[in-house]
Amino acid sequence: MLKVQFQKFLQSVVSKTSNYDHDDRETREDFKQYTHMEAQSFKDLIIQHMDSIKRCIVKRALHEQEIQNRLKRMNERKFHIQECKVQEVKASYASSGDKDNSGFVSEKVNTYYSKNQSNTSGNKSSRSRKMNALKEVLLGMIRISYLPMRQNQWLSNTTPDSLDLCNNELKDDQNADDHEDEHVVLANLIANLKLDIDENKKIQKQLRNANTSLTHELKEFKSNLEETLGSLIE
């Protein structure tokens, strides 16, 4: 099919034998100066190597499709990691009984998540900025978490003598819980980031190898074509 289309193109544009107008003659002269060959000779040469050209085109198309598939798999993995992080944070606040703050978590994380969904294709620096933004959101939500029981609730049920003691104990417990939650979230975040970075490095290495191989093949084809053109000109 490619060969037939190419033949029709040359025959209709540069291979006419009569009734040339001024533009046709200029086109043929420009073509000859650029290729150092007559149109018919050039057509015959290209048709002779059409199988090699077709293989290069097909291989290039397959290569680009493979790149798109790998990027899609990487985005799906990133989607899954982010969803797991959201569920971890929600579960942490749900287990504490703080429904108000749990709603705040859902709103903040879903806002970030929806923004991130709209632009999944990007370069490495863009992905790094998004992961840092997610980290800041998670840490911020951990630091501003509240006790399940508000101060004005338990204050009315506490005797003045035990007020300071209860207050100190509750603050200590809250600080301990905050640090524990922060350590857990950070540990999971670091582990997931490492997996994501390792996967990205692996994909980038495969893409570089594929590009190197394809570039080498194209150079060989170009060299062979130039040698053939040189021999025909001589």
C-alpha positions as CSV (number, residue, x, y, z in Angstrom):
1,M,0.0,0.0,0.0
2,L,2.8,2.4,0.9
3,K,4.6,1.6,-2.4
4,V,1.4,2.3,-4.5
5,Q,0.8,5.6,-2.7
6,F,4.4,6.7,-3.3
7,Q,4.3,5.8,-7.0
8,K,1.0,7.7,-7.5
9,F,2.5,10.8,-5.7
10,L,5.6,10.9,-7.9
11,Q,3.7,10.2,-11.1
12,S,1.3,13.0,-10.3
13,V,3.8,15.6,-9.1
14,V,7.2,15.2,-10.6
15,S,7.0,12.5,-13.3
16,K,4.8,14.1,-15.9
17,T,6.2,14.2,-19.4
18,S,4.2,16.9,-21.1
19,N,2.3,20.2,-20.5
20,Y,4.6,21.6,-17.8
21,D,3.8,25.0,-16.5
22,H,6.3,27.3,-14.8
23,D,5.7,25.9,-11.3
24,D,6.1,22.3,-12.5
25,R,9.5,23.1,-14.1
26,E,10.7,24.9,-10.9
27,T,9.5,22.0,-8.8
28,R,11.4,19.5,-11.0
29,E,14.6,21.7,-10.9
30,D,14.4,22.1,-7.1
31,F,13.8,18.3,-6.7
32,K,16.9,17.6,-8.9
33,Q,19.1,20.1,-7.0
34,Y,18.1,18.6,-3.7
35,T,18.4,14.9,-4.5
36,H,21.0,15.2,-7.3
37,M,18.8,12.8,-9.3
38,E,16.0,12.8,-11.8
39,A,12.6,12.2,-10.4
40,Q,12.2,8.8,-12.1
41,S,15.6,7.6,-10.9
42,F,14.8,8.7,-7.4
43,K,11.4,7.0,-7.5
44,D,13.0,3.7,-8.7
45,L,15.6,3.9,-5.9
46,I,13.0,4.5,-3.2
47,I,10.8,1.7,-4.5
48,Q,13.8,-0.6,-4.5
49,H,14.3,0.1,-0.8
50,M,10.6,0.3,0.0
51,D,10.7,-2.8,2.2
52,S,13.4,-1.4,4.4
53,I,11.6,2.0,4.7
54,K,8.4,0.2,5.6
55,R,10.1,-1.8,8.3
56,C,11.6,1.4,9.8
57,I,8.2,3.1,9.7
58,V,6.5,0.1,11.4
59,K,9.2,-0.3,14.0
60,R,9.0,3.4,14.8
61,A,5.2,3.2,15.2
62,L,5.5,0.1,17.5
63,H,8.2,1.9,19.5
64,E,6.0,5.0,20.0
65,Q,3.1,2.7,21.0
66,E,5.3,0.9,23.6
67,I,6.3,4.3,25.1
68,Q,2.6,5.3,25.4
69,N,1.8,1.9,27.0
70,R,4.6,2.2,29.5
71,L,3.6,5.8,30.4
72,K,0.0,4.6,30.9
73,R,1.2,1.7,33.2
74,M,3.3,4.2,35.2
75,N,0.4,6.6,35.6
76,E,-1.9,3.7,36.7
77,R,0.7,2.7,39.3
78,K,0.9,6.3,40.5
79,F,-2.9,6.5,40.6
80,H,-3.0,3.3,42.8
81,I,-0.3,4.6,45.2
82,Q,-2.1,7.9,45.7
83,E,-5.4,6.1,46.3
84,C,-3.7,4.0,49.0
85,K,-2.3,7.1,50.7
86,V,-5.7,8.7,50.7
87,Q,-7.3,5.6,52.3
88,E,-4.5,5.4,54.9
89,V,-5.0,9.0,56.0
90,K,-8.8,8.6,56.1
91,A,-8.6,5.4,58.1
92,S,-6.2,7.1,60.6
93,Y,-8.7,9.9,61.3
94,A,-11.7,7.6,61.2
95,S,-10.1,5.4,63.9
96,S,-9.6,8.4,66.1
97,G,-13.3,9.3,66.0
98,D,-12.7,12.8,64.8
99,K,-15.4,13.1,62.2
100,D,-15.0,16.8,61.6
101,N,-11.3,16.5,60.9
102,S,-11.9,13.4,58.8
103,G,-14.1,15.5,56.6
104,F,-11.3,18.1,56.3
105,V,-8.9,15.3,55.3
106,S,-11.3,14.1,52.6
107,E,-11.8,17.6,51.2
108,K,-8.0,18.4,51.1
109,V,-6.9,15.1,49.7
110,N,-9.7,14.9,47.1
111,T,-8.9,18.5,46.0
112,Y,-5.3,17.6,45.4
113,Y,-6.3,14.3,43.9
114,S,-8.7,15.8,41.4
115,K,-6.1,18.4,40.3
116,N,-3.5,15.7,39.9
117,Q,-5.8,13.6,37.8
118,S,-6.2,16.4,35.2
119,N,-2.5,16.3,34.3
120,T,-1.1,12.7,34.6
121,S,1.4,13.2,31.7
122,G,4.4,15.3,32.6
123,N,8.1,15.2,33.1
124,K,10.1,14.1,36.1
125,S,10.3,17.5,37.7
126,S,6.5,17.9,37.5
127,R,6.0,14.5,39.2
128,S,8.4,15.5,41.9
129,R,6.5,18.7,42.6
130,K,3.2,16.8,42.9
131,M,4.6,14.3,45.3
132,N,6.1,17.1,47.5
133,A,2.7,18.8,47.5
134,L,1.0,15.6,48.6
135,K,3.6,15.2,51.3
136,E,2.9,18.7,52.6
137,V,-0.8,18.2,52.6
138,L,-0.5,14.9,54.6
139,L,1.9,16.4,57.1
140,G,-0.2,19.5,57.5
141,M,-3.3,17.4,58.2
142,I,-1.4,15.4,60.8
143,R,-0.2,18.4,62.6
144,I,-3.6,20.2,62.9
145,S,-5.5,17.1,64.0
146,Y,-7.8,17.5,67.0
147,L,-8.8,15.3,69.9
148,P,-12.1,13.4,69.5
149,M,-13.5,15.4,72.5
150,R,-13.3,19.2,72.3
151,Q,-11.8,21.1,75.3
152,N,-15.1,22.9,76.1
153,Q,-16.7,19.4,76.4
154,W,-14.4,17.7,78.8
155,L,-13.6,20.9,80.7
156,S,-17.2,21.2,82.1
157,N,-16.9,17.6,83.4
158,T,-13.5,18.0,85.1
159,T,-12.9,19.1,88.6
160,P,-10.5,22.1,89.1
161,D,-8.1,20.0,91.0
162,S,-7.5,17.6,88.2
163,L,-7.7,20.1,85.4
164,D,-4.0,20.6,84.9
165,L,-3.2,16.9,85.2
166,C,-5.8,15.9,82.7
167,N,-4.8,18.6,80.3
168,N,-1.1,17.6,80.5
169,E,-1.9,13.9,80.0
170,L,-4.2,14.6,77.0
171,K,-1.6,16.8,75.4
172,D,1.1,14.2,75.9
173,D,-1.2,11.5,74.4
174,Q,-2.1,13.7,71.5
175,N,1.6,14.6,70.8
176,A,2.5,10.9,70.9
177,D,-0.3,10.0,68.6
178,D,0.6,12.8,66.2
179,H,4.3,11.7,66.1
180,E,3.3,8.0,65.6
181,D,0.8,8.8,62.8
182,E,3.4,11.1,61.1
183,H,6.1,8.4,61.3
184,V,3.8,5.8,59.8
185,V,2.6,8.1,56.9
186,L,6.2,9.2,56.2
187,A,7.5,5.7,56.2
188,N,4.7,4.6,53.7
189,L,5.3,7.7,51.6
190,I,9.0,7.1,51.4
191,A,8.6,3.4,50.5
192,N,6.0,4.3,47.8
193,L,8.2,7.1,46.4
194,K,11.2,4.7,46.2
195,L,9.1,2.2,44.2
196,D,7.9,4.9,41.9
197,I,11.4,6.3,41.3
198,D,12.9,2.9,40.7
199,E,10.1,2.0,38.2
200,N,10.6,5.4,36.5
201,K,14.4,4.8,36.2
202,K,13.8,1.4,34.8
203,I,11.4,2.7,32.2
204,Q,13.7,5.6,31.2
205,K,16.6,3.2,30.8
206,Q,14.6,0.9,28.5
207,L,13.5,3.9,26.5
208,R,17.0,5.1,26.1
209,N,18.1,1.7,24.9
210,A,15.3,1.5,22.4
211,N,16.0,5.0,21.1
212,T,19.7,4.2,20.7
213,S,18.9,1.0,18.8
214,L,16.5,2.8,16.5
215,T,18.9,5.7,15.9
216,H,21.6,3.2,14.9
217,E,19.3,1.4,12.4
218,L,18.2,4.7,10.9
219,K,21.9,5.8,10.5
220,E,22.7,2.5,8.8
221,F,19.8,2.9,6.4
222,K,20.8,6.5,5.7
223,S,24.4,5.5,5.0
224,N,23.2,2.7,2.6
225,L,20.9,5.1,0.8
226,E,23.7,7.7,0.4
227,E,26.1,5.1,-1.0
228,T,23.5,3.9,-3.5
229,L,22.7,7.5,-4.5
230,G,26.5,8.2,-5.0
231,S,26.9,5.1,-7.2
232,L,24.0,6.1,-9.3
233,I,25.2,9.7,-9.8
234,E,28.7,8.4,-10.8
